Amino acid sequence: WRRRRSIGPPDARLAGGWAELSDRVLDLGVPAAGGATRSEAAATYDRELAGAATTTLARRADAGVFAPE
């Protein structure tokens, strides 16, 4: 599991870290809708898990993965 967030370029590590978070949340019984964006999934996580506060993390992951630099 550590490999997804520690190997490859920064954008791949960010995406891997988000995938790891999503897997952990799924293990807690909170699935995101199929095809949900990070922001949509984060809204679900925050609604279902008190104190999760993943919306900021989703925005930062998107910026890191999709930013031109």
PDB file of N, CA, C and O in Angstrom:
ATOM      1  N   TRP A   1       0.812  -1.206   0.000  1.00  0.00           N
ATOM      2  CA  TRP A   1       0.000   0.000   0.000  1.00  0.00           C
ATOM      3  C   TRP A   1       0.845   1.255   0.000  1.00  0.00           C
ATOM      4  O   TRP A   1       0.452   2.270  -0.573  1.00  0.00           O
ATOM      5  N   ARG A   2       1.977   1.197   0.622  1.00  0.00           N
ATOM      6  CA  ARG A   2       2.857   2.354   0.699  1.00  0.00           C
ATOM      7  C   ARG A   2       3.428   2.711  -0.673  1.00  0.00           C
ATOM      8  O   ARG A   2       3.772   3.867  -0.920  1.00  0.00           O
ATOM      9  N   ARG A   3       3.529   1.747  -1.543  1.00  0.00           N
ATOM     10  CA  ARG A   3       4.108   1.974  -2.864  1.00  0.00           C
ATOM     11  C   ARG A   3       3.323   3.015  -3.654  1.00  0.00           C
ATOM     12  O   ARG A   3       3.921   3.840  -4.345  1.00  0.00           O
ATOM     13  N   ARG A   4       1.988   2.991  -3.563  1.00  0.00           N
ATOM     14  CA  ARG A   4       1.175   3.932  -4.340  1.00  0.00           C
ATOM     15  C   ARG A   4       1.483   5.382  -4.005  1.00  0.00           C
ATOM     16  O   ARG A   4       1.372   6.251  -4.870  1.00  0.00           O
ATOM     17  N   ARG A   5       1.862   5.652  -2.779  1.00  0.00           N
ATOM     18  CA  ARG A   5       2.095   7.046  -2.408  1.00  0.00           C
ATOM     19  C   ARG A   5       3.561   7.397  -2.241  1.00  0.00           C
ATOM     20  O   ARG A   5       3.892   8.480  -1.757  1.00  0.00           O
ATOM     21  N   SER A   6       4.456   6.474  -2.647  1.00  0.00           N
ATOM     22  CA  SER A   6       5.872   6.770  -2.448  1.00  0.00           C
ATOM     23  C   SER A   6       6.745   6.546  -3.681  1.00  0.00           C
ATOM     24  O   SER A   6       7.940   6.839  -3.638  1.00  0.00           O
ATOM     25  N   ILE A   7       6.189   6.041  -4.765  1.00  0.00           N
ATOM     26  CA  ILE A   7       6.989   5.764  -5.957  1.00  0.00           C
ATOM     27  C   ILE A   7       6.426   6.540  -7.143  1.00  0.00           C
ATOM     28  O   ILE A   7       5.213   6.627  -7.337  1.00  0.00           O
ATOM     29  N   GLY A   8       7.333   7.093  -7.921  1.00  0.00           N
ATOM     30  CA  GLY A   8       6.921   7.802  -9.120  1.00  0.00           C
ATOM     31  C   GLY A   8       6.970   9.301  -8.949  1.00  0.00           C
ATOM     32  O   GLY A   8       7.365   9.813  -7.901  1.00  0.00           O
ATOM     33  N   PRO A   9       6.558  10.005 -10.003  1.00  0.00           N
ATOM     34  CA  PRO A   9       6.564  11.467  -9.942  1.00  0.00           C
ATOM     35  C   PRO A   9       5.521  11.981  -8.945  1.00  0.00           C
ATOM     36  O   PRO A   9       4.615  11.240  -8.564  1.00  0.00           O
ATOM     37  N   PRO A  10       5.642  13.235  -8.522  1.00  0.00           N
ATOM     38  CA  PRO A  10       4.733  13.774  -7.508  1.00  0.00           C
ATOM     39  C   PRO A  10       3.242  13.618  -7.834  1.00  0.00           C
ATOM     40  O   PRO A  10       2.445  13.308  -6.949  1.00  0.00           O
ATOM     41  N   ASP A  11       2.867  13.832  -9.093  1.00  0.00           N
ATOM     42  CA  ASP A  11       1.443  13.704  -9.415  1.00  0.00           C
ATOM     43  C   ASP A  11       0.954  12.270  -9.232  1.00  0.00           C
ATOM     44  O   ASP A  11      -0.179  12.055  -8.802  1.00  0.00           O
ATOM     45  N   ALA A  12       1.787  11.299  -9.550  1.00  0.00           N
ATOM     46  CA  ALA A  12       1.412   9.893  -9.352  1.00  0.00           C
ATOM     47  C   ALA A  12       1.328   9.562  -7.862  1.00  0.00           C
ATOM     48  O   ALA A  12       0.457   8.800  -7.443  1.00  0.00           O
ATOM     49  N   ARG A  13       2.234  10.134  -7.064  1.00  0.00           N
ATOM     50  CA  ARG A  13       2.192   9.901  -5.620  1.00  0.00           C
ATOM     51  C   ARG A  13       0.949  10.519  -4.997  1.00  0.00           C
ATOM     52  O   ARG A  13       0.342   9.920  -4.109  1.00  0.00           O
ATOM     53  N   LEU A  14       0.561  11.715  -5.450  1.00  0.00           N
ATOM     54  CA  LEU A  14      -0.664  12.345  -4.957  1.00  0.00           C
ATOM     55  C   LEU A  14      -1.883  11.493  -5.296  1.00  0.00           C
ATOM     56  O   LEU A  14      -2.739  11.255  -4.444  1.00  0.00           O
ATOM     57  N   ALA A  15      -1.956  11.041  -6.535  1.00  0.00           N
ATOM     58  CA  ALA A  15      -3.077  10.194  -6.948  1.00  0.00           C
ATOM     59  C   ALA A  15      -3.081   8.893  -6.154  1.00  0.00           C
ATOM     60  O   ALA A  15      -4.143   8.406  -5.765  1.00  0.00           O
ATOM     61  N   GLY A  16      -1.910   8.333  -5.913  1.00  0.00           N
ATOM     62  CA  GLY A  16      -1.814   7.111  -5.123  1.00  0.00           C
ATOM     63  C   GLY A  16      -2.229   7.313  -3.679  1.00  0.00           C
ATOM     64  O   GLY A  16      -2.867   6.447  -3.080  1.00  0.00           O
ATOM     65  N   GLY A  17      -1.867   8.451  -3.126  1.00  0.00           N
ATOM     66  CA  GLY A  17      -2.287   8.767  -1.763  1.00  0.00           C
ATOM     67  C   GLY A  17      -3.795   8.889  -1.657  1.00  0.00           C
ATOM     68  O   GLY A  17      -4.397   8.424  -0.689  1.00  0.00           O
ATOM     69  N   TRP A  18      -4.407   9.518  -2.661  1.00  0.00           N
ATOM     70  CA  TRP A  18      -5.873   9.635  -2.661  1.00  0.00           C
ATOM     71  C   TRP A  18      -6.505   8.247  -2.799  1.00  0.00           C
ATOM     72  O   TRP A  18      -7.504   7.955  -2.142  1.00  0.00           O
ATOM     73  N   ALA A  19      -5.938   7.403  -3.637  1.00  0.00           N
ATOM     74  CA  ALA A  19      -6.459   6.040  -3.796  1.00  0.00           C
ATOM     75  C   ALA A  19      -6.367   5.278  -2.474  1.00  0.00           C
ATOM     76  O   ALA A  19      -7.268   4.516  -2.124  1.00  0.00           O
ATOM     77  N   GLU A  20      -5.278   5.488  -1.751  1.00  0.00           N
ATOM     78  CA  GLU A  20      -5.116   4.836  -0.447  1.00  0.00           C
ATOM     79  C   GLU A  20      -6.179   5.328   0.529  1.00  0.00           C
ATOM     80  O   GLU A  20      -6.784   4.532   1.247  1.00  0.00           O
ATOM     81  N   LEU A  21      -6.405   6.636   0.554  1.00  0.00           N
ATOM     82  CA  LEU A  21      -7.450   7.195   1.412  1.00  0.00           C
ATOM     83  C   LEU A  21      -8.811   6.604   1.048  1.00  0.00           C
ATOM     84  O   LEU A  21      -9.571   6.204   1.930  1.00  0.00           O
ATOM     85  N   SER A  22      -9.114   6.549  -0.229  1.00  0.00           N
ATOM     86  CA  SER A  22     -10.401   6.007  -0.681  1.00  0.00           C
ATOM     87  C   SER A  22     -10.568   4.549  -0.270  1.00  0.00           C
ATOM     88  O   SER A  22     -11.656   4.129   0.124  1.00  0.00           O
ATOM     89  N   ASP A  23      -9.487   3.780  -0.364  1.00  0.00           N
ATOM     90  CA  ASP A  23      -9.551   2.380   0.061  1.00  0.00           C
ATOM     91  C   ASP A  23      -9.829   2.274   1.560  1.00  0.00           C
ATOM     92  O   ASP A  23     -10.619   1.435   1.992  1.00  0.00           O
ATOM     93  N   ARG A  24      -9.185   3.120   2.339  1.00  0.00           N
ATOM     94  CA  ARG A  24      -9.398   3.096   3.794  1.00  0.00           C
ATOM     95  C   ARG A  24     -10.822   3.483   4.154  1.00  0.00           C
ATOM     96  O   ARG A  24     -11.431   2.875   5.035  1.00  0.00           O
ATOM     97  N   VAL A  25     -11.351   4.485   3.481  1.00  0.00           N
ATOM     98  CA  VAL A  25     -12.724   4.916   3.749  1.00  0.00           C
ATOM     99  C   VAL A  25     -13.697   3.810   3.347  1.00  0.00           C
ATOM    100  O   VAL A  25     -14.682   3.566   4.044  1.00  0.00           O
ATOM    101  N   LEU A  26     -13.427   3.144   2.232  1.00  0.00           N
ATOM    102  CA  LEU A  26     -14.263   2.022   1.811  1.00  0.00           C
ATOM    103  C   LEU A  26     -14.219   0.917   2.863  1.00  0.00           C
ATOM    104  O   LEU A  26     -15.243   0.297   3.149  1.00  0.00           O
ATOM    105  N   ASP A  27     -13.050   0.665   3.438  1.00  0.00           N
ATOM    106  CA  ASP A  27     -12.925  -0.326   4.514  1.00  0.00           C
ATOM    107  C   ASP A  27     -13.807   0.034   5.710  1.00  0.00           C
ATOM    108  O   ASP A  27     -14.245  -0.847   6.450  1.00  0.00           O
ATOM    109  N   LEU A  28     -14.067   1.334   5.897  1.00  0.00           N
ATOM    110  CA  LEU A  28     -14.947   1.788   6.977  1.00  0.00           C
ATOM    111  C   LEU A  28     -16.423   1.712   6.598  1.00  0.00           C
ATOM    112  O   LEU A  28     -17.297   2.056   7.394  1.00  0.00           O
ATOM    113  N   GLY A  29     -16.690   1.257   5.371  1.00  0.00           N
ATOM    114  CA  GLY A  29     -18.072   1.067   4.934  1.00  0.00           C
ATOM    115  C   GLY A  29     -18.694   2.266   4.244  1.00  0.00           C
ATOM    116  O   GLY A  29     -19.918   2.367   4.158  1.00  0.00           O
ATOM    117  N   VAL A  30     -17.857   3.185   3.745  1.00  0.00           N
ATOM    118  CA  VAL A  30     -18.370   4.379   3.075  1.00  0.00           C
ATOM    119  C   VAL A  30     -17.894   4.369   1.624  1.00  0.00           C
ATOM    120  O   VAL A  30     -16.809   4.869   1.326  1.00  0.00           O
ATOM    121  N   PRO A  31     -18.692   3.810   0.724  1.00  0.00           N
ATOM    122  CA  PRO A  31     -18.296   3.817  -0.683  1.00  0.00           C
ATOM    123  C   PRO A  31     -18.658   5.147  -1.338  1.00  0.00           C
ATOM    124  O   PRO A  31     -19.685   5.744  -1.019  1.00  0.00           O
ATOM    125  N   ALA A  32     -17.823   5.598  -2.240  1.00  0.00           N
ATOM    126  CA  ALA A  32     -18.158   6.758  -3.070  1.00  0.00           C
ATOM    127  C   ALA A  32     -18.868   6.224  -4.302  1.00  0.00           C
ATOM    128  O   ALA A  32     -18.663   5.076  -4.697  1.00  0.00           O
ATOM    129  N   ALA A  33     -19.692   7.048  -4.901  1.00  0.00           N
ATOM    130  CA  ALA A  33     -20.394   6.640  -6.119  1.00  0.00           C
ATOM    131  C   ALA A  33     -19.375   6.331  -7.216  1.00  0.00           C
ATOM    132  O   ALA A  33     -18.353   7.009  -7.331  1.00  0.00           O
ATOM    133  N   GLY A  34     -19.655   5.321  -8.005  1.00  0.00           N
ATOM    134  CA  GLY A  34     -18.774   4.979  -9.112  1.00  0.00           C
ATOM    135  C   GLY A  34     -18.594   6.160 -10.038  1.00  0.00           C
ATOM    136  O   GLY A  34     -19.570   6.811 -10.410  1.00  0.00           O
ATOM    137  N   GLY A  35     -17.363   6.445 -10.415  1.00  0.00           N
ATOM    138  CA  GLY A  35     -17.085   7.560 -11.308  1.00  0.00           C
ATOM    139  C   GLY A  35     -17.085   8.912 -10.634  1.00  0.00           C
ATOM    140  O   GLY A  35     -17.010   9.935 -11.313  1.00  0.00           O
ATOM    141  N   ALA A  36     -17.168   8.945  -9.310  1.00  0.00           N
ATOM    142  CA  ALA A  36     -17.172  10.217  -8.584  1.00  0.00           C
ATOM    143  C   ALA A  36     -15.807  10.888  -8.690  1.00  0.00           C
ATOM    144  O   ALA A  36     -14.773  10.220  -8.652  1.00  0.00           O
ATOM    145  N   THR A  37     -15.811  12.198  -8.823  1.00  0.00           N
ATOM    146  CA  THR A  37     -14.555  12.947  -8.794  1.00  0.00           C
ATOM    147  C   THR A  37     -14.016  12.956  -7.364  1.00  0.00           C
ATOM    148  O   THR A  37     -14.717  12.555  -6.435  1.00  0.00           O
ATOM    149  N   ARG A  38     -12.794  13.405  -7.185  1.00  0.00           N
ATOM    150  CA  ARG A  38     -12.259  13.498  -5.831  1.00  0.00           C
ATOM    151  C   ARG A  38     -13.131  14.407  -4.965  1.00  0.00           C
ATOM    152  O   ARG A  38     -13.407  14.090  -3.808  1.00  0.00           O
ATOM    153  N   SER A  39     -13.562  15.532  -5.525  1.00  0.00           N
ATOM    154  CA  SER A  39     -14.398  16.466  -4.761  1.00  0.00           C
ATOM    155  C   SER A  39     -15.727  15.842  -4.386  1.00  0.00           C
ATOM    156  O   SER A  39     -16.204  16.020  -3.265  1.00  0.00           O
ATOM    157  N   GLU A  40     -16.330  15.111  -5.315  1.00  0.00           N
ATOM    158  CA  GLU A  40     -17.609  14.448  -5.018  1.00  0.00           C
ATOM    159  C   GLU A  40     -17.418  13.354  -3.965  1.00  0.00           C
ATOM    160  O   GLU A  40     -18.227  13.220  -3.047  1.00  0.00           O
ATOM    161  N   ALA A  41     -16.351  12.584  -4.104  1.00  0.00           N
ATOM    162  CA  ALA A  41     -16.077  11.535  -3.122  1.00  0.00           C
ATOM    163  C   ALA A  41     -15.817  12.157  -1.752  1.00  0.00           C
ATOM    164  O   ALA A  41     -16.309  11.659  -0.739  1.00  0.00           O
ATOM    165  N   ALA A  42     -15.045  13.246  -1.720  1.00  0.00           N
ATOM    166  CA  ALA A  42     -14.735  13.907  -0.452  1.00  0.00           C
ATOM    167  C   ALA A  42     -16.002  14.414   0.224  1.00  0.00           C
ATOM    168  O   ALA A  42     -16.126  14.332   1.446  1.00  0.00           O
ATOM    169  N   ALA A  43     -16.935  14.933  -0.551  1.00  0.00           N
ATOM    170  CA  ALA A  43     -18.200  15.401   0.028  1.00  0.00           C
ATOM    171  C   ALA A  43     -18.934  14.240   0.683  1.00  0.00           C
ATOM    172  O   ALA A  43     -19.518  14.395   1.755  1.00  0.00           O
ATOM    173  N   THR A  44     -18.906  13.079   0.041  1.00  0.00           N
ATOM    174  CA  THR A  44     -19.535  11.882   0.617  1.00  0.00           C
ATOM    175  C   THR A  44     -18.813  11.476   1.899  1.00  0.00           C
ATOM    176  O   THR A  44     -19.455  11.189   2.909  1.00  0.00           O
ATOM    177  N   TYR A  45     -17.483  11.450   1.861  1.00  0.00           N
ATOM    178  CA  TYR A  45     -16.718  11.055   3.045  1.00  0.00           C
ATOM    179  C   TYR A  45     -17.007  12.000   4.209  1.00  0.00           C
ATOM    180  O   TYR A  45     -17.215  11.561   5.340  1.00  0.00           O
ATOM    181  N   ASP A  46     -17.016  13.294   3.922  1.00  0.00           N
ATOM    182  CA  ASP A  46     -17.250  14.282   4.985  1.00  0.00           C
ATOM    183  C   ASP A  46     -18.662  14.176   5.553  1.00  0.00           C
ATOM    184  O   ASP A  46     -18.878  14.387   6.747  1.00  0.00           O
ATOM    185  N   ARG A  47     -19.601  13.853   4.703  1.00  0.00           N
ATOM    186  CA  ARG A  47     -20.993  13.700   5.158  1.00  0.00           C
ATOM    187  C   ARG A  47     -21.152  12.457   6.036  1.00  0.00           C
ATOM    188  O   ARG A  47     -21.881  12.484   7.027  1.00  0.00           O
ATOM    189  N   GLU A  48     -20.481  11.387   5.677  1.00  0.00           N
ATOM    190  CA  GLU A  48     -20.647  10.109   6.368  1.00  0.00           C
ATOM    191  C   GLU A  48     -19.711   9.911   7.560  1.00  0.00           C
ATOM    192  O   GLU A  48     -20.038   9.165   8.483  1.00  0.00           O
ATOM    193  N   LEU A  49     -18.562  10.564   7.548  1.00  0.00           N
ATOM    194  CA  LEU A  49     -17.573  10.394   8.612  1.00  0.00           C
ATOM    195  C   LEU A  49     -17.320  11.734   9.283  1.00  0.00           C
ATOM    196  O   LEU A  49     -16.627  12.591   8.736  1.00  0.00           O
ATOM    197  N   ALA A  50     -17.874  11.905  10.445  1.00  0.00           N
ATOM    198  CA  ALA A  50     -17.715  13.171  11.168  1.00  0.00           C
ATOM    199  C   ALA A  50     -16.239  13.501  11.356  1.00  0.00           C
ATOM    200  O   ALA A  50     -15.457  12.674  11.826  1.00  0.00           O
ATOM    201  N   GLY A  51     -15.877  14.707  10.986  1.00  0.00           N
ATOM    202  CA  GLY A  51     -14.505  15.164  11.173  1.00  0.00           C
ATOM    203  C   GLY A  51     -13.533  14.720  10.104  1.00  0.00           C
ATOM    204  O   GLY A  51     -12.334  14.960  10.246  1.00  0.00           O
ATOM    205  N   ALA A  52     -13.992  14.081   9.036  1.00  0.00           N
ATOM    206  CA  ALA A  52     -13.078  13.599   7.994  1.00  0.00           C
ATOM    207  C   ALA A  52     -12.362  14.755   7.305  1.00  0.00           C
ATOM    208  O   ALA A  52     -11.163  14.667   7.044  1.00  0.00           O
ATOM    209  N   ALA A  53     -13.067  15.819   7.011  1.00  0.00           N
ATOM    210  CA  ALA A  53     -12.481  17.030   6.400  1.00  0.00           C
ATOM    211  C   ALA A  53     -11.584  16.710   5.212  1.00  0.00           C
ATOM    212  O   ALA A  53     -10.426  17.126   5.171  1.00  0.00           O
ATOM    213  N   THR A  54     -12.113  15.981   4.263  1.00  0.00           N
ATOM    214  CA  THR A  54     -11.316  15.582   3.107  1.00  0.00           C
ATOM    215  C   THR A  54     -11.502  16.492   1.897  1.00  0.00           C
ATOM    216  O   THR A  54     -10.805  16.311   0.898  1.00  0.00           O
ATOM    217  N   THR A  55     -12.412  17.462   1.947  1.00  0.00           N
ATOM    218  CA  THR A  55     -12.638  18.309   0.775  1.00  0.00           C
ATOM    219  C   THR A  55     -11.410  19.156   0.440  1.00  0.00           C
ATOM    220  O   THR A  55     -11.083  19.321  -0.735  1.00  0.00           O
ATOM    221  N   THR A  56     -10.732  19.689   1.442  1.00  0.00           N
ATOM    222  CA  THR A  56      -9.515  20.466   1.185  1.00  0.00           C
ATOM    223  C   THR A  56      -8.435  19.562   0.605  1.00  0.00           C
ATOM    224  O   THR A  56      -7.731  19.956  -0.324  1.00  0.00           O
ATOM    225  N   LEU A  57      -8.302  18.379   1.135  1.00  0.00           N
ATOM    226  CA  LEU A  57      -7.331  17.424   0.616  1.00  0.00           C
ATOM    227  C   LEU A  57      -7.635  17.086  -0.846  1.00  0.00           C
ATOM    228  O   LEU A  57      -6.717  16.989  -1.660  1.00  0.00           O
ATOM    229  N   ALA A  58      -8.899  16.909  -1.180  1.00  0.00           N
ATOM    230  CA  ALA A  58      -9.280  16.606  -2.563  1.00  0.00           C
ATOM    231  C   ALA A  58      -8.897  17.754  -3.495  1.00  0.00           C
ATOM    232  O   ALA A  58      -8.380  17.518  -4.588  1.00  0.00           O
ATOM    233  N   ARG A  59      -9.144  18.983  -3.075  1.00  0.00           N
ATOM    234  CA  ARG A  59      -8.776  20.143  -3.899  1.00  0.00           C
ATOM    235  C   ARG A  59      -7.263  20.209  -4.101  1.00  0.00           C
ATOM    236  O   ARG A  59      -6.791  20.484  -5.204  1.00  0.00           O
ATOM    237  N   ARG A  60      -6.519  19.960  -3.048  1.00  0.00           N
ATOM    238  CA  ARG A  60      -5.054  20.012  -3.157  1.00  0.00           C
ATOM    239  C   ARG A  60      -4.521  18.876  -4.023  1.00  0.00           C
ATOM    240  O   ARG A  60      -3.581  19.071  -4.794  1.00  0.00           O
ATOM    241  N   ALA A  61      -5.111  17.700  -3.901  1.00  0.00           N
ATOM    242  CA  ALA A  61      -4.689  16.576  -4.743  1.00  0.00           C
ATOM    243  C   ALA A  61      -4.984  16.884  -6.204  1.00  0.00           C
ATOM    244  O   ALA A  61      -4.140  16.643  -7.067  1.00  0.00           O
ATOM    245  N   ASP A  62      -6.170  17.414  -6.496  1.00  0.00           N
ATOM    246  CA  ASP A  62      -6.494  17.788  -7.879  1.00  0.00           C
ATOM    247  C   ASP A  62      -5.516  18.825  -8.425  1.00  0.00           C
ATOM    248  O   ASP A  62      -5.061  18.726  -9.565  1.00  0.00           O
ATOM    249  N   ALA A  63      -5.201  19.816  -7.597  1.00  0.00           N
ATOM    250  CA  ALA A  63      -4.262  20.859  -8.043  1.00  0.00           C
ATOM    251  C   ALA A  63      -2.894  20.251  -8.331  1.00  0.00           C
ATOM    252  O   ALA A  63      -2.250  20.615  -9.314  1.00  0.00           O
ATOM    253  N   GLY A  64      -2.452  19.339  -7.494  1.00  0.00           N
ATOM    254  CA  GLY A  64      -1.151  18.709  -7.699  1.00  0.00           C
ATOM    255  C   GLY A  64      -1.099  17.782  -8.894  1.00  0.00           C
ATOM    256  O   GLY A  64      -0.071  17.670  -9.562  1.00  0.00           O
ATOM    257  N   VAL A  65      -2.207  17.119  -9.159  1.00  0.00           N
ATOM    258  CA  VAL A  65      -2.240  16.172 -10.273  1.00  0.00           C
ATOM    259  C   VAL A  65      -2.478  16.877 -11.607  1.00  0.00           C
ATOM    260  O   VAL A  65      -1.883  16.503 -12.617  1.00  0.00           O
ATOM    261  N   PHE A  66      -3.341  17.892 -11.620  1.00  0.00           N
ATOM    262  CA  PHE A  66      -3.747  18.493 -12.884  1.00  0.00           C
ATOM    263  C   PHE A  66      -3.110  19.854 -13.182  1.00  0.00           C
ATOM    264  O   PHE A  66      -3.314  20.397 -14.268  1.00  0.00           O
ATOM    265  N   ALA A  67      -2.345  20.412 -12.244  1.00  0.00           N
ATOM    266  CA  ALA A  67      -1.715  21.713 -12.481  1.00  0.00           C
ATOM    267  C   ALA A  67      -0.683  21.604 -13.611  1.00  0.00           C
ATOM    268  O   ALA A  67      -0.015  20.579 -13.744  1.00  0.00           O
ATOM    269  N   PRO A  68      -0.559  22.623 -14.393  1.00  0.00           N
ATOM    270  CA  PRO A  68       0.377  22.564 -15.527  1.00  0.00           C
ATOM    271  C   PRO A  68       1.835  22.416 -15.123  1.00  0.00           C
ATOM    272  O   PRO A  68       2.627  21.839 -15.868  1.00  0.00           O
ATOM    273  N   GLU A  69       2.194  22.925 -13.967  1.00  0.00           N
ATOM    274  CA  GLU A  69       3.596  22.793 -13.547  1.00  0.00           C
ATOM    275  C   GLU A  69       3.782  21.512 -12.810  1.00  0.00           C
ATOM    276  O   GLU A  69       4.890  21.208 -12.370  1.00  0.00           O
TER     277      GLU A  69
END
